Amino acid sequence: MRNHTLVTTFILLGLTEDPKWQIVIFFFLLITYLLSITGNLIIILLTLLDSHLKTPMYFFLQKFSFLEISLTSTCIPRFLASIVTMDKTISIEACFTQLFAAFVFGIAQFFLLAVMSYDRYVAICRPLHYTTIMNTRVCALLFGACCLIALLAICPGVIVSLGIEFCDNIIEHFFCDYSPILKLSCLDTRFMQLINFVFAVIILLITLALVMFSYGKIISTILRFPSAQQQKKAFSTCSSHMIVVSISYGSCIFMYIKPSAEERIALNKVVAILTISVAPVLNPFIYTLRNKQVKEALKDVIKKCTSATSK
């Protein structure tokens, strides 16, 4: 048994060893990364520039886009660089930094989705008190709480992991994920993996319960609206968020389907790609294509930019 200090670097195996597939994966991830950065930056800029988007809903959407950019930027650029340079090594410090950042941004997203559900609940179920309940200070505190909970949730696991003795340095993933790192330990880490699994499930269940409670109240309130037009308008304000929630929770739930050890590794890689690379591309399109206010704001900004350049 070797001491963990002897292992100074890890080797990330990536998604495939086939050179042809690596080229396909590189361009796919590069395009999705650029689209996700562009789409989420557009949402952030629109919510900052347009006065009609200075509401709690768009404040949280702005923060969600920031977390999306942060999450995908934590993992994808380094993986793209490793494909180009064919250097798969990563230092232990950089690996744990990537692990810490990815988990913080990911957990914060789930709690923010719950907060966004609560925002829609207040807007639809208590419209007369909406501006009082969801004021600027409350919105900032709720987002701060999401980030703080994420930090507190991940710190114990990362601190414990820093003391692990490693007997191998080959990680069967394209980024530093918790479970593949634990498999490299010289010690029996089954208890740690169980705790990690239980902790992840608790986070998912708590946030999902908050989302379902909010939407249960929302749906019961909407169904009591007298006209079909009012019902359609109310559902349309929630539809984009419900789609994003379904994508986020659906991908994470599939992470815990464990048919066999080998299939589990492949499945986790596919789901990780969907969560880290594909979902950040879809979310801006979901919100812009299904939201009239965002589309109008985008048109106004484009008109201002074109008129400024023509002068």
N, C-alpha and C positions, 0 to 999 in steps of 0.2 A: 504493500500500500504506500503510494507516494503522497507527500504533503501537497495540499492544494496550491502552495506558492510556487511549486515547480511548473505548474500549468499557467503560463502568462498570456497565452492567446488561445482563442477558439477558432475552429474552422467551420464556417457555415456552408453546408453542402448545396444550398439553393433549391431550385425546383427540379432540375434535370441536368444530366451530364452530356446530353446530346447537343452538339454545337448548333445544329440546324434549329432545334427547338429553343435554344438559348437566344438566337437571333429573333425568333418570333416573340418570345416572352419579353425580350428587351424593348422592342418597338411597341408591343401591346401596353406594357407598364409605363413606358415613356409617354405615350399618347394619353392614357388614362390619367397619369399624374399631372400632365400639363392642363388637361381639361378640368380636372378637379380643382387645381390651384386657380385657374382662370374663373371657373364658375363660382367658386366660393368667395373669391376676391371681389367679383362683381356684386354679389349679394351684400358683402360687407360695405363696399363703397356706396351702393344704393341706399342702404339703411343709414349711412352717415350723411349723405348729400341731400336726399329727398326729405322734405319736411312732412310729407304725408306718411312716411314710414317711421316716424318718431313715436311709436307705440310699444307697449311691453312685448307684444307678439314678435315684432321685428327686432326688438332688442335681443330677445332670446335666440331668434334665428341668426342674428349677427354673431352671437357668441358660439352657437352651434357650428357655424361655418368656420369660425376661428379654430375650434377644436378639431374639425375635419381636416383642415390644412395642417395643423400641428401633428395629428396622428399619422397621416399619410407621409408627411415630410420626415417623420422619425425613422421610418423603415424603408421607403421606396428608393430615395436617392442613393443611399449607401449600397443597396442591392444592385441598382443599375450600374454604379461605379465598379462593383466587383465583377459584373459580367464583362464590362469593357476592359478592365485591367487584368482580369482572370486571377485576381488576388482575393481569395475567400477568407483570409484571416481577419480576425478582429480581436483587439485586446480585451482582457477581462473587464477593465474599467469602462471601456466603450460599450461593451456588451451589456453590462448591468445598467449603464446610463440609458441605453436604448430600451431595455426591458422596463425600467422604472418609468420613463417618459410615456411609452406606449400604453402601459396599464393605467397611469394617471389620466391621460387624455381619454382613453376608452371608458373608464369607470365614470369620469365626469360627464361624458356624453349620455350615459344611461340615466344618471340623476337629472341631467338637464332636460331629457325627453320627458321625465316625470313632471318636472316643473312646467314645461311647455303645455303638458296636458292639464295641469292645474290652472294655468293661465286661460286656456280655452274654456274650462269649467266655469271660472269666474265671469268671463266675458258673456257666456250664453245663459248661465243659470242665475247670475246676479249682476245684470248689466248696469243697473242704476248705481251700484257701488263699485263698479270696475275700476274707475280711475282712482278712487280712494284706496281700495285694497291693493291694487297693483301699481303703486306709485314708483317713482324713480329709485328711491332709497330701498324699497322692498325688493325690486328687481335686481339691484346690485347685490344686496345681501343674499338673495337666493342663488345667484350665480356664484358668489364667493363661497357659499355653503357647499355647492356641488364640487368645487375645486378642493375645498378643505377636506370633505369626506373622502374624496378620491385619494388625496395624499395620506390621510390617516389609514385608509384601507390597505394601501400597498406597502407602506413603510415596514411593518413587522415582517412580512414575507421576504422583502429585499434584504433587510438587516440580517435575518437568519441565513439567507442564501449566501451572504458574503463570507460566512464562516465554514462553508461546505468544503470538504476535501475532494478534489477532482482527480479521477484516475484516467480520464479520457478527455479529449478536447474537440471531438467531432460532433457538431450539432446538426441534426437531421431537419433543418428548416432553413428558410431564407432570411430570417431575422431572429433575434434572441428572444425566444419565448420561454416561459417558466418551466413547463413540463419537460421539454427536450434538454434543458440545462440540468434539471434534477436527475435525469437519467445518467448523467456523466459522473455522478457522485460515487465515491468509494463506499459510502455508507448506505444503509437501507433507508430510502426516502419515501417509502410507501405511506407512512403516516403524514408526512409533509404534503404529499400529493393529495391525500384524502382531505386534509385541512384546506388546501388550496381549492379543491373541487367544491367542498361544502361552502366555503366563503364566497366563491363565484356564484354558486346557485342562490345563496342568501341575497346577494346584491341584485341578481336578476329577478328574484321573486319579489323583493321589496319594491323595486322600481316598477316592475310589471304590475304589481298589486295597486300601486298608486295610479298608474296609467289606466288600468281597467276600472278602478273606482271612479276616476274623473269622467271617463267616457260612458260609464254606466249612468251616472247622473246627467251627463250631457244628452245622451240618447233619450232618456225618460223625459227630460225637459222639452226636447225638440218635438217629440211625438205628441206633446200637449199643445203645440202651436196650432192656432185655428186654421191657417191657410197653408196649402202645399208649397206656395212660393216662399213663405217664411222658413219652412222646413228645409227646402232645397238650399236656400241661402246659408242657413246655419250649418248644414252638413258640409257645404262647400268650403267653409272657413276651417273645418277640421280635417277634411279629406287628405290634404297634403301631409299633415303631421301624422295621420293614421298610417299612411303608406310608408313613411320613413320609420315609424315605430315597428311596423311589420317586418321591414327589411332588416333592421338592427337586431331585433329580438330573434327573428327567424334564423339568421346566420349564427348567432351565439348558441341557440338551442341545439343546432346541428353539430356544434363542436363537441357535445357530450353524447352523441351517438357513437357507440364503440363496438362495431361488428367484429373486428379482429385487430391485432396490434399493427399489422402492415397497412391495412385499409384505414386505420385510425390516423396514421401519419399522413397518408395521402389526402384524406378528408380534411384534416386540420389545415393543411397547406392550401387546399382549394378554398375553404371557408375563410382563411386568413386573407387570401387574395381578394375575395369578395368584400370582406369587411374593410380592409385597409386601402384597397385600390379602386374597386368598382363602385362601392356605395358612395364615397365622396364625390364621384362623377354624377351619379343619379340624383342625389339630393338637391343640388341647385336647380336641375331641370324640373324636378318634381314640384318645387316651390314656385319657380317662375312660370312654367307652363300652365299651372292650375290656379294661379293667383293673379287677378286682374290688376291689383294695386302695384305689384312688383313689375308686371309687364308695362303698365303705364309709366312707372318711374324709370324703367329702362329706356322706353321710347323718348321720354323727356331729356334724359341725360345724353342720348345719342343725338337728338336734335340740337342741344346746346353745344355739343362737341363739333358737330358738322358746321353749324353756323359760325363758331369761333374759328375754325380752320379756313372757312371760305372767306372770312374777312382778312 
